[in-house]
Amino acid sequence: MSQPERFEILILGSGAGGKLLAWHLAGSGRRTAVVERRYIGGSCPNINCMPSKNEIWSAKVAHLVRHAAQFGTMTGPVAIDMAKVRQRKRDMVEREIADHVEHYKASGTELIMGTGRFLAPKTLEVRLNDGGTRVLTGDQVFLNVGTHAAIPIVPGLEAARPLTNIEALELDYLPPHLIVLGGGYVGLELAQAYRRFGSRVTVLEQGSQLMHREDPDVAEEVQRILTDEGIHVLVPAKALRVHGRSGKDVSLVVGTTTGEQTIQGSDLLVAAGRTPNTAGIGLKEAGVELDEHGYIRVNERLETSASGVWAVGECAGSPQFTHVSVDDFQIIKDNLAGRKRSTRDRLVPYCMFTDPPLARVGLSEGEASHHGVSVRVARLPTTAVLRAHTTDERQGFMKTLVGDDDRILGFTMIGPEAGEVVAAVQMAMLADLSYTKVRDAILAHPTMAEGLGSVFSNVPPRASRGSGVSAERDHRSR
């Protein structure tokens, strides 16, 4: 082995947390290198968050144009040019990459494009994309290698060459019939987008409901919204066999409550979870332990089993959101500076960018019940918010969970601007405010956030001792 090049900071992977660490530490004068295999800036600006929301917005424009007469605008026939949809997305990605490159240069970080594998603790061999190899060592090492789409073990599935989120965002044609395997966030976002572009779409979910981590009323409302747009949802439906090839002619034999069915389509998208990118990169040689699911084992400060080695983002088992990877960066940065912070008790919001979107922060009813937490539940239909009447976006509802001490324990919204409204509730939760503070606040009219006053006005009085979640649910339904 050649003599390693020494860096004070060595980061494998350039995703959200890793790049922020690099720019921060290099900016403080420490010699820093980031090794990135392909996607400068990680998956978010290249193949996941930003590109998908870009194409989802294009699909919303198509949907609005088709329904323009409802708002008094007369149009002719609508045609979709998927090549232009793709180019708009690619142009955005190119701008994002250029911006990242400038940040690397300005910070003084050395960005090394290549595939890294550990040869020994803190020692990384990099096969450079443009040829040759380099051996690097770091005083402190940070792993930010991310995840990739999982392909379930189903006979014929891999041979069918299914789309993942990456390929689905690169199509320059409109699939006549897109079959989506998986009823989670990615699958539902892309299912609705392609339906709005004009594809026939079928969603198959093997669980008992869409979005298995959500309450049944939330899953039912999302399914109703998607079904109303013409998406066929089959739940539960377990893929048993796959025949053909995605992009040409593909069929799935699925098991349902009524027996086996065959679903025939033109294209197949697999959106059935994620797998960490931890295999084949020499983590055993680096002294880094994995958990039973292949994620890097870390403590609450994101330290791995190897001294002087941290893991950031999805590969560390953190919730799979860019904003959580950013918080991972903040936790590591603070601990390096001697300020104690941990991943315990983080209040993580999230949003599914269907139309209308779904957003949640804190506990669901199911989680509260599972943990034995007594809550009061209040709901408000979107139709009760006057802003919805001005835009004709009336689907969905708000739901909040309030504890016996009047603190807000959870909030869910399906409706326009849900991702923005949930941020207001999150701030109240972080401040440990009583729900009455939000209920009694003066909120601008007419906005969707104005509905917070109404939903918190619906919180029932404290239940009698021992009534728990079920009693509050009964109160709500009366």
LOGU-986564 format. One record per residue: x, y, z of N, C-alpha, C, O in turn. Coordinates in steps of 0.1 Angstrom, whole numbers, plus 5000, padded with zeros to 4 digits. Atoms other than C-alpha are relative to their C-alpha. Layout:
<nodes>
XYZXYZXYZXYZ...
</nodes>
This chain:
<nodes>
500849885000500050005000500950125000501850135008499349885000501350344991499850095012498850075019500149924988501950605018498750094998498650164989501249925001498550765025500250155001501150205008500049864999497851125020499150045013498149985015500749974987496851275054499150124999499650234994500949894998493851495060499650015014499549905021500649994987492551625092498649955001498149885010501450045001488951565081499849924987500249974976500250085012488051285057498549965000498149895010501550035001484351245046499749924988500149954977500450085011482950965025498650024998497749985006501449975003479851085008499750155001500150215011500249865000478651435000498650045001498250154996501449964998475051435011499950125009500950185013500349874993473451705032500950015012501650125014499249994988475151635065501550004998502250085004498650015003478551545050500550134994501650174998499549875007478851855028500050115010500950195009500049894991477852085056501249995010501850095014498950034991480451925079501350054993502250114999498849975008483051965051500250154999501350215002499949855001482252335045500350075013501150165013499849944987482152415082501549975005502150075009498750034995485352235091501250054992502250104997499049945009487352335061500150155001501150215001500149854998486152695066500750045013501150165014499349974988487752675101501549974999502249985009498550015002491152605086500549855000501749835000499550144999491252225088500049934986499149954978499850065013492552025058498949894998498949795006501250085002489351855045499949944986500150014976500250065012488651605018498649935000498349865010501350075001485251475006500149914988500549954977500050105011485051154985498649974996497849935004501450015005481951134963500149914988500949944978500050095012481250844939499450064988499950044977500749955012478851024916499250135002499450224994501049894999476251274929500650115010500550095022499449884992477851604941498850065007497950115001501049954991475751714970499049895005498149925013500850114996474251374975498749984992498550044981501250045008470851224964499050115000498350124990501149914999468651514975499950104988498950104981500149915011469551774948500149934986499949994976499750075012470351504922498949904995498549914984500950115005467851214922498849985010498049905007501150024990465551244952499150125002498250154994500949894995463951544970499750104989498650124985500149885009464551834946499449954986498550014982500650045013464051644913498649955000497849984991501450064999460951464924499050125002497950114996500949894997459351784937499950094987498850154985500149935013460251954904499049944990498250014985500950065009458451704883498649995006497649994998501350004994455551684908499350134997498150144995500649875003455052054903499650014985498650074982500450015014455052004865498749934998497949974990501250075001452351754870498850085006497750075001501149924995450351994891499650104990498450134989500349905011450552254863499149934990498149994986500850075010449151994839498649985006497649994998501350024993446351914864499250135000498050134997500749874999445452284868499550044986498450094985500449965013445452344831498849924995497949974989501150095004443152044825498750055007497650035002501249964993440752194851499950155000499250215009500049865001441252554841498650064999498350175004501349945002437652604831499250025013498450105014500649994987436652554867500250145006499550195015499749874995438352884874499850114990500250234992500449905009437053064844501050024989500950124981499049995011440053014820499749884990499849774994500350105010439252834788501349964992502050054988498850055007441952624772499649894990498449844990500250115009442252374744500549875005500749855017499550134996443452014744501450025006502250105003498849994992446351954768500949884995500549774995499050105004449451764756501250015010501650125014498950014991452351654778501349974992501349874985498750025006455951674765501049955011501650045018499250054989457851444790501550044998502250055008498649965003461151534773500350145006501350175012499949864995460551904783499950005016500550075023500150024986459451794818501349965006501850015016498750054995462651604822501150114999501950125008499049905002464751894808499950115011500950165016500249904989463252144833500649945013501350025020499450064989464251904860501549994999502250035009498650005002467751854846500750135001501850145007499449864999468352224843500150045015501150105019499949974986467552264880501149935007501849985015498950084995469851984889501450054997502350065005498749945004472652134869500350135008501550155012499849884992472152464887500449965015501350035021499750044986472252284921501449955001502249985010498650065000475452094912501050124999502050125006499149895001477152414901500150085013501250125016500049934988476152584933500849925011501649985018499250084991477652294953501550014997502350025006498549995004480952304934500650135005501750135010499549874995481252674942500250005015501250065020499950014985480652604979501349925004502049965013498850074997483352344979501350084997502250085006498849915003485852584962500150115011501250135016499949894991484952864985500449965014501150035021499750054986485352655017501449955001502049945012498750055000488652515006500049845001501149785003500150145000487452155007500449944987500149994976499650075012489051914983498949894997498749805005501050105004486251724964500749904991501249934980499350105008487551394951498949904995498249845003501050095006485351204927500549864997501549844989499650145001485750834930499349915010498549965018500650104991484750514948500949965011502149925008499150034988486150464983499749875007498549835008500150134992486850145002501150015011502250035008499150004989488450125036501049885000500549774998498950114999491749925038500349975014500849865017499750014986492249985075499350115007498750205001500749894993490950205103500550144995501750174994499849865004490650565090500950014987501450124984499250005013492450465057499249964989498649844988500950025011490550485025500750004986501550094983499550005014491550374990498950054991497750014992501049945009489750574963500449974986501550014981499850025015489450454927499450124993498150134993500549875005489150784909499249984987499549894979500950025012486450824883500850034987500449974977499349975012488950964858501349924999502249954991498950095001491450684864501050025011501250135016499050004989494050594890499449985014498249975015500550024986493850554928500850095009501950145006499349924989494650754959499649935013498649885014500250064987495050634994500050125010501050195011500249884991493750885021499949955014499349845016500250034986493850885058499550135007499950245003500549884994491951115081500149995015500049885021499950004985492451215118498649985005498449915015501450034996488651225120499349974987499550034976500650065012486451035095498450015002497949975013501449995000482751085087499449934989499849944977500650085010480550845069498650054996497850075005501349945005477650985048499649944987499450004977500150075012477050715023498549974995498349924984501450015004473250715022499449874998499949775003500850125003470750455009499749994986499950094978500650015013469350324977498749925000498449855010501350065000466050184966500149855001501049794995499950154998465449824978499149944989498049984986500850085009464249564953499649885007500449795010500450124992462149304971500349874992500449874980499750145006462848934965498749944995497949885003501250055006460048844941500449934987501150004979499650075012460448584913499750094988498550134986500149925013461048774880500150155002500150224991500049854998461149124896501350064995501350154987498749945004464849194891500249984985500750084979499950025014464749044856499250104992499450124980500949915007461949284847500650144999500050224992499349875001464349574851499150125004498850214996501049904996461849784871500750145002501950155004499649864997462150164875500150015015499449955023500049954987463250304908499750154999499450204988500349865001462750674917501050074991500650174985499049945009465950754898499549994985499550094978500450025014464750604864498650074998498450124987501449955002461150724870500150154997499350214990499849865002462451084870500850034987501250154985499249985012464451034838499249954987499849954976500750045012461650914815499750114991499450224995500349905010461151104783498749964992498450024982501350045006457850924775499049985011499449975023501150024991454550884792499649855001499149804991500450145000453950524804498549994998497750065005501550025002450550404791499449955013498349995017500650064987450050204824501249985009501949885007498950014990452450254853499449925012498549965018500350074988452249994880501050045011502350035009499249964989453650114914500049905011498949875016499950104990454849854938500550075013501750105015499649934988454750024972499150125003498950204994500949904997452250254989500550105011499850145020499449904991454650485008500150134993499550164983500049865004455650845003500550004985499850074977499449995014457850794971499049944990498750014980500950075009455350554955498850094997498350104986501249935001452350774961500250144993499450184985499649875006454051104951500149984985499550054977499850035015455150954917498749954994498549974982501350055006451850774912499150114996498550114985500949895003449851094914500650084989499950134980499449925010452351284893499849944986499450014977500150065013452251034864498549984996498249994985501450005003448451004867499650144994498950154985500449875004448251384863500750034986500250114978499449995013450651364833499149934989499149974978500950075010448151124817500149855000499449784993499950144999449250774826498849935007498349995016500850084992446950504838500949955011502049915008499250044989448250414873499349905009498249925013500550104990447850114896501050005011502249985009499150014989449350114931499749875008498549845011500150134993449949784949500750025013501950055014499449994986450549784987499749875007498649835009500250134994451149455005499550015014498949925020500549984987450249605039498550015000497850014990501549994998446749645053499550144996498350164994500449875004446750015043501250074993502350034995498949925004448750275025500750075012500150085022499349924990451450455045499849935014499149995022500350094989451550185072500350075014499850025024499749934987452950425099499050105004499150165014501049904997449950655097498849945006498549825004501350054995446650635114499149964989499250014978500950055010443950455095499250114993498950114981500849895006441850775090500850084990500350134980499149935009444850945074500249924987500149974976499850085011445550655051498849994991498849994979501350015007441850625041499850134992499350134981500349885007441650995032501050024988500550064978499149995011444850985011499649914989499649944977500450105010443550674993498850054993498750044981501249955006440250844987500350114990499850124979499649895009441951154972500649944987500349994976499350065012444150934949499049934991499149934979501150085007441150714939499250104992498850074980500849905007439151024930500750054987500050104978499349955012441851124905500249884990500849914979500050115010441550784888501149905002501449814994498950104996444450594905499349885006498549895015500650134995443550224911501049965011502249945009499250044988444750124946499549865004498349845007500350134995444949764956500749975013501949965013499550024987445349694993499249905007498049925008498750045001446449455005500349924987499449854982499650085012448249304975501549975000502350064999498650045000451449104977500449954987499849864981499450045013453549064946500549865001501349835010499650145000454048694939500949964989501949894991499150035012455548674904499950124991498950194990500049895010456548924877500549944987501449854987499750055013456648854840500250124991499650224993499849895010457949064811501150105004501950075013499049904998460049374811499450145001498650184993500549864998459349724824500450094988501550084984499849925012459049974795499549944988499550004977500650075012457649714771498749945004497650005000501250074995455149484787500349925012501249835012499750064987455049374823498749965007497750035006501250044993452549184844500549945014501549885015499750054987452449104881498849915005497649955003501050084993450648824898500050035015501150025021500049964986449548944932498949935008497949885003500950074991447848784961499250105008499750205014500949914993444848964975499049925009499149805010501050064991442048895000499049914993498449824999501050085008439948744972500749904991500149844983499250105008442748534957501050074991501250194992499049945009445348584930499450084989498450054983500449915011445048864904501250024992502350024997498949965009447148954874499850144995498750174990500149865004447849314868501050024988502250004990499149985012449249404833500250154998499350234999499749865003450949724825501250024991501749924985498949975009453649894805501350025007502449995002498849964992456050014832499849965014498649975019500150044986456849904867500950085008502150095006499249924991458050134895500049935013499049905019499850054987459449984927500350115010501350175009499849904990459050204957499749935013498749975020500350094989459249954985501150015011501549905017499049994989461850095010501450034995501650034983498649965003465550175011500949905007500649845017498950084995468749985017501350085002501650164993498849914997471850145033501249964990501449844987498950025009474950185010501349965008502350035007498950044991477150005036500849884995501849845001499350135004478149685017501150034991501150124983498950005009481449645000500950135001501650164992499149884998483149965014501049985011501650085016498950034991485449795039499750055014500650085022500349954986483549895071500649915011500949955022499450104991484749575088501550035002502050035014498649964999488349675081500250135007501250155013499949874993487650025094499649995015499750085022500450024986486349875127498650065003498350085014501349944998482850005121498949894999498849824990501150104999479949785132498750044994498450164993501349985006476649755115498949935009499249845017501150064993473249675130499449884991499949864980500650125007471049375119499450044987499149954979500649955013469549585090501150064991500750104980498949945009472949695076500350145002501150204995499749864997472850045090501250015010501549925017498849984991475950185108499550025014498650105017500449994986475650135145500650135007501950145006499549884994475950475163499450025014498449965017500649964988475350625197499250134998499150174987500949895001473250925205500850134995500150234991499249895005476151155194500549974986501350044980499750055013476450965161501449954998502049954987498750065000479750815170499949854997499049785002500050145003480450475155500849925010501349975020499250094991482150175172501550034998502349985006498649975002485550305157500350145006499550235003499649884994487250575176500350114989501050084979499849905010487250905157499349994987499650054977500850025012484650795132498550025003498049965013501449974998481150925129499249964988499849954977500950025011478150845107498950105000498450155010501049895002475651095093498949964991499249894980501150025010472251075077499449865000499549785010500850125002470350775064500949875004500349785009499150124998473350525066500149975015500449865019499950024986473350585104498649965006498549965018501450034995469650485107499250125004498150105009500849884997468550845111498750004991498849944980501149995009465050925097500450054987501250144985499649985013465250935060499550134994498750134984500449875005464851305054501350095000502150085008498849915001467351575043500150095012501250115017499949914988466451795072500549935012501050005021499450074989467351525096501549984999502349995008498650005002470751485080500750135003501850145009499549874996471151855084500150015015501150075021500050004986470351815121501149915005501849945015498950084997472851535123501350085000502250075009498949915001475451785111500150095012501250115018500049914989474452025138500449935013501149995021499650084988474751755165501549975001502149995011498550035000478251655154500850135002501850135009499349874999479352015150500050055014501150095019500149954986478152105185500949915009501649965018499250094991479751795201501550024998502350015007498649975003483051865183500550135007501750145011499749874994482952215198499849995015500050095022500150014986482352075233498650035006498450035018501449974996478552155234499249874998499149814987500650135000476651835243498650014993497750094997501350015007473751755219499949854996500949784994500250145004472251415210498749994991498050094989501250035009469651255187498849965008497749945003501250044992467351175217498950114999499250234999501249914999463851325216500050114990499550224993500149905011464251505183498550004996497849904994501349985005460951645171500150024985500450134980499850005015461051555134498750014992497849934993501249985009458451695110500349934987501449914983499850055014457851545076498850034992497750064997501149965010455751605045500149914988501149894982500150085013454551385016499450104990498350164993500449905009454251604986499049964989499249984977501250015008451051474971499350134999499750225006500849885001448451724962498549965004497949894996499349924989447151804988501049925007501049805007498950074993450251725008499549955014498549995019500250054986450351525041501250045008502350035004499049964991452351665070499749965014498649965018500350044986452851545105501350035008502450035003498949984990454951625136499549945013498349965017500450064987454851435169499349874998499449814988500750134999452651145179498849994990498150094988501350045006449950975158499149945011499649915022500950074990446950825176500549865003500549825014499550134998448450485170501249995009501349905017498850004992451750575185499750035015500349985024500449974987450150735215499449885007499749865019500650124995448050425221501149895004501149835014499050104998451150205217500950035012501349945019499149964989453150405243499250035013499850075023500949974988450150435267499950145004499850175016500149864997450050805264498550054998497950034988501449955001446650965272499950134993500750224996500149885009445651215246498550044998497649954999501349965005442651425236500250044985501250104981499949995014442051425199498950104994497750094998501049905006440451715179500350004985501449994980499950005015439751725141499350124995498450185001500649905008438851985116500149974985501249964980499950025014437851925080500550124993500350234997499549895008439652135054498950094996499150224994501149925005436252255042499650115011498950215007500349904989435952445076500950125000500750215007499049895001438952665067499650094988499650044977500549915010437752965047501050024988500550034977499149995011440952985026499749894990499949924978500250105009440052655011498850034990498849974979501149965009436852804997500450094989499850104978499549915010438853064978500749934989500849984978499150075009441052804961499349874995499849814986500750125003438552514959500949885003500749774996499250114995441152294976499449955013499950005024500850034988438752135001500249865006499649825015499850134995440051785006500950005012501750085014499150024989441651655038499450055013498350095014500449954986441551755075501350035008502449995004499049994990443651865104499649925012498449905015500250084988444051655135501150035010502350035007499049974990445751735168499849915012498749875015500050084988446651535199500550095011501650155010499649924989446851715232500049925013499149845015499850084988448051575265499250065012498650165011500749954988446551605300500550135006499850205013499549874995448851895307499850114990500450224992500349905010447552085277501150024990500950114981499049995010450752045257499649934987498949834988500350075013450451955220501049894998502249914999499250125001451751605215500249954985501149884982499950045014451051565178499150084991498150134996500849935009449651725147500149944986501349924982500050065014448651585113499150094991498050134996500849925009447351775083500149944986501249914981500150035015446151665048499350124995498150144998500649885006445451985029501050094994502250074995499149905006446852285011501050065010500650095021498949944992450152415025500249935013500649995023499850084987450252135051501450015005501650025017498650004995454052145052500350145006501250145015499849874993453952515061499250025013499850075023500849994988451152495086500649915011500649965023499450094989452852205105501250075006501450045018498949934994455852425110499650095012500350105022500449914990453852665131499749925013500049965024500350094989452652375153501349955006501449945019498750044995456152245156500750105009501250065019499449904992457352575169499350015014500050035024500749994987454652575196500449885008500549895021499650124993455652215205501450025006501649985017498749984995459252305208500150105012500950095020500149904989458352595231499249955012499050025021500950064990456152365252498850095003498450105015501249914998453252605247498849915003498649804997501450064999449752505259499350024987499550124979500849995013447452435230499150135000498850184989500949885000445352735242500750124995500150214990499249885006448152975232499850004985499750114979500350005014447652855196498650034997498250104988501449985002443952845199499650145001498750194993500449864998443753205211500850104992500650224994499249915007446353345188499250074989498350024984500549935011445453605162500749954987501949984985499450065012446053425128499450084988498250114987500449925012445953605095498949934992498849814991501250045008442753575074500150054986500550174984500350145000442253405050501349924997501849934985498850095002445153155054499649865005498649845012500350134995445252785059500449995015499849915022499650004986447052845092498950055009498950015021501149964992443953015104499149895006498549905016500750114995442452675108500549945013499849875020499450054988444752605137499150055012498949985022500849954989442552835159498749915001498349895013501350084999439452625150500349865005499549815013499850134996441052285154500349995014499949895021499750004986442452365188498850045008498850015020501349974993439052505198499249885002498349875010500750134999437752155192500649905010500049795012499450094990440051995218499049985012498550075018501050024989437651825243500750025014501950035015499549984987437951885280500849875005500749774999499350124995440251655301499149895003498049915009500850124998438951305302500149965015501050005022500050054986438051135335501249905001501649844991498850084998440950935350499749864995498749794997500050145005441650605332499349984986499249874981500750015013439750685300500949984988500649904979499050035010442750705278499650054986498750134984500149965014442950735240498649964995498050044988501250045005439850535233498850095004497950114996501149914995437550755254500050134992499050184989499949875008438851065236499649984986498950074980500450035013438250905203498550004999497850054990501550015000434650835213499450145002498450174995500549874999434251195224500050084987499150154984499849945013435551315191498949974990498450054982500950055011433051105171498650045003497750034994501449964997429951235189499650134994498550174995
</nodes>
